[in-house]
Amino acid sequence: MITVMGATGNTGGNISESLLKSGVDVRVLGRSAGKLAALKEAGADVRVGDAGDAGYLTEAFRGAESVYAMIPPDPQASDFRAKQDREGEAIATAVRDSGVRYVVFLSSVGANLPDGTGPIAGLHAQEERFRRLEGVNVLALRAGFFFENFYPNLGLIKHKGINGGAIVPDVPFPMIASRDIAAAAARALLTRDWKGLTVRELLGQRDLSQAEATRILGARIGKPDLQYVQFPYADFTGALVSMGLSASVAGLYAEMARAFNEGVAKPLEARGPLNTTSTRFEDFAVELARAYEAM
Ligand SMILES: NC(=O)c1ccc[n+]([C@@H]2O[C@H](COP(=O)([O-])OP(=O)(O)OC[C@H]3O[C@@H](n4cnc5c(N)ncnc54)[C@H](OP(=O)(O)O)[C@@H]3O)[C@@H](O)[C@H]2O)c1
């Protein structure tokens, strides 16, 4: 049996479906029985609870051959780093107390750094918590920037006719479809082919700049001249707060953008077959375009 946290999310959803298809027993976690109903229908054991509740997680992890662990993002958290730490502690405690021996943890490019990287620092802290556990094999998948991050920008494109953010326009960096992360995670959860705390980067099909991704998306939605505009950090955080994100989360996202812009947060591995995945942004743009048209 394999336990999957965040089973209604980008990565956890695909992992759960693929494990169920492969015929293993799967236990799926999330906060809403309703949102997990389709996975239950497909044969999963559903456990509803909160990622900050170590007792709940311990029971949900108990008996699992491997666990997919992730720290859920909370755009409204008043102190996002503190929440990451609370949930990270709960996860590490549950791994220790449940006796699970294999964990695949969703981390990020830049998680080698303890601070200065916004929300990624919380993933670094979690890798360190796992490193301190004895007898547990943890695979930290350090993923690049999700293609899914373009969804929240569709409103800006629709209403203002531009794409934009705090990241520089022209520097290519690794971007990846979350389904490619899910495929790598599902494989690892089944094969359990690593020892101790092991880090693997997942860098997507190729490095892409914001400007190039914007051009590809623009062409797909019938706006071939769509431009990417880099906003000053203060304007960016202000815009995120006006969209309903907490000041804490907005400030951390700006810090993360700065860490990418200044080359501080970057891959440590050279690109090669093991960290390159298949989904092209050109193909993902078809899905973004569908969502854009439906707005
Ligand atoms: N975006 C990026 O570019 C990027 C890059 C590298 C790493 N990451 C990391 O990726 C992770 C997010 O992964 P994802 O995109 O697969 O997740 P996601 O789509 O944001 O989904 C979050 C999942 O967590 C569940 N959840 C939310 N709050 C919860 C809580 N308090 N207790 C229990 N479950 C909760 C949600 O379920 P319900 O809402 O149904 O409860 C959902 O299943 C984050 O740790 C982020 O730092 C992101």
The ligand as an SDF file (V2000), in Angstrom:
LIG
                    3D

 48 52  0  0  0  0  0  0  0  0999 V2000
    4.5040   25.7250   -8.2870 N   0  0  0  0  0  0  0  0  0  0  0  0
    5.7880   25.4930   -8.5030 C   0  0  0  0  0  0  0  0  0  0  0  0
    6.3950   26.0180   -9.4330 O   0  0  0  0  0  0  0  0  0  0  0  0
    6.5180   24.5520   -7.5790 C   0  0  0  0  0  0  0  0  0  0  0  0
    7.8360   24.1670   -7.8800 C   0  0  0  0  0  0  0  0  0  0  0  0
    8.4960   23.2650   -7.0430 C   0  0  0  0  0  0  0  0  0  0  0  0
    7.8410   22.7740   -5.9110 C   0  0  0  0  0  0  0  0  0  0  0  0
    6.5720   23.1810   -5.6280 N   0  0  0  0  0  0  0  0  0  0  0  0
    5.8960   22.6520   -4.4370 C   0  0  0  0  0  0  0  0  0  0  0  0
    4.8240   21.8700   -4.8520 O   0  0  0  0  0  0  0  0  0  0  0  0
    3.9100   21.7430   -3.7610 C   0  0  0  0  0  0  0  0  0  0  0  0
    2.4920   21.8470   -4.2990 C   0  0  0  0  0  0  0  0  0  0  0  0
    2.2370   20.6670   -5.0340 O   0  0  0  0  0  0  0  0  0  0  0  0
    0.9570   20.5330   -5.9670 P   0  0  0  0  0  0  0  0  0  0  0  0
    0.9840   21.6420   -6.9830 O   0  0  0  0  0  0  0  0  0  0  0  0
    0.8910   19.1440   -6.4210 O   0  0  0  0  0  0  0  0  0  0  0  0
   -0.2160   20.8250   -4.9440 O   0  0  0  0  0  0  0  0  0  0  0  0
   -1.5960   21.5810   -5.1920 P   0  0  0  0  0  0  0  0  0  0  0  0
   -2.1160   21.3070   -6.5610 O   0  0  0  0  0  0  0  0  0  0  0  0
   -1.4420   22.9920   -4.7430 O   0  0  0  0  0  0  0  0  0  0  0  0
   -2.5410   20.8310   -4.1900 O   0  0  0  0  0  0  0  0  0  0  0  0
   -2.4290   20.9100   -2.8070 C   0  0  0  0  0  0  0  0  0  0  0  0
   -2.9690   19.6290   -2.2220 C   0  0  0  0  0  0  0  0  0  0  0  0
   -2.8390   19.6790   -0.8010 O   0  0  0  0  0  0  0  0  0  0  0  0
   -4.1260   19.5270   -0.1900 C   0  0  0  0  0  0  0  0  0  0  0  0
   -4.1420   20.4220    0.9650 N   0  0  0  0  0  0  0  0  0  0  0  0
   -4.1370   21.7560    0.9750 C   0  0  0  0  0  0  0  0  0  0  0  0
   -4.0950   22.2230    2.2260 N   0  0  0  0  0  0  0  0  0  0  0  0
   -4.0930   21.1410    3.0270 C   0  0  0  0  0  0  0  0  0  0  0  0
   -4.0610   20.9590    4.4190 C   0  0  0  0  0  0  0  0  0  0  0  0
   -4.0200   22.0030    5.2680 N   0  0  0  0  0  0  0  0  0  0  0  0
   -4.0670   19.7080    4.9030 N   0  0  0  0  0  0  0  0  0  0  0  0
   -4.1290   18.6260    4.0710 C   0  0  0  0  0  0  0  0  0  0  0  0
   -4.1460   18.7430    2.7320 N   0  0  0  0  0  0  0  0  0  0  0  0
   -4.1260   19.9880    2.2260 C   0  0  0  0  0  0  0  0  0  0  0  0
   -5.1270   19.9070   -1.2670 C   0  0  0  0  0  0  0  0  0  0  0  0
   -6.2880   19.1630   -1.0590 O   0  0  0  0  0  0  0  0  0  0  0  0
   -7.7180   19.7510   -0.6590 P   0  0  0  0  0  0  0  0  0  0  0  0
   -7.7200   21.2010   -1.0750 O   0  0  0  0  0  0  0  0  0  0  0  0
   -8.6360   18.9000   -1.4480 O   0  0  0  0  0  0  0  0  0  0  0  0
   -7.7660   19.5350    0.7910 O   0  0  0  0  0  0  0  0  0  0  0  0
   -4.4330   19.4030   -2.5220 C   0  0  0  0  0  0  0  0  0  0  0  0
   -4.6500   18.0240   -2.6880 O   0  0  0  0  0  0  0  0  0  0  0  0
    4.2780   22.8170   -2.7590 C   0  0  0  0  0  0  0  0  0  0  0  0
    4.9430   22.2450   -1.6710 O   0  0  0  0  0  0  0  0  0  0  0  0
    5.2330   23.6970   -3.5650 C   0  0  0  0  0  0  0  0  0  0  0  0
    6.1580   24.3600   -2.7380 O   0  0  0  0  0  0  0  0  0  0  0  0
    5.8940   24.0340   -6.4460 C   0  0  0  0  0  0  0  0  0  0  0  0
  1  2  1  0
  2  3  2  0
  2  4  1  0
  4  5  1  0
  4 48  2  0
  5  6  2  0
  6  7  1  0
  7  8  2  0
  8  9  1  0
  8 48  1  0
  9 10  1  0
  9 46  1  0
 10 11  1  0
 11 12  1  0
 11 44  1  0
 12 13  1  0
 13 14  1  0
 14 15  2  0
 14 16  1  0
 14 17  1  0
 17 18  1  0
 18 19  2  0
 18 20  1  0
 18 21  1  0
 21 22  1  0
 22 23  1  0
 23 24  1  0
 23 42  1  0
 24 25  1  0
 25 26  1  0
 25 36  1  0
 26 27  1  0
 26 35  1  0
 27 28  2  0
 28 29  1  0
 29 30  1  0
 29 35  2  0
 30 31  1  0
 30 32  2  0
 32 33  1  0
 33 34  2  0
 34 35  1  0
 36 37  1  0
 36 42  1  0
 37 38  1  0
 38 39  2  0
 38 40  1  0
 38 41  1  0
 42 43  1  0
 44 45  1  0
 44 46  1  0
 46 47  1  0
M  CHG  2   8   1  16  -1
M  END
$$$$
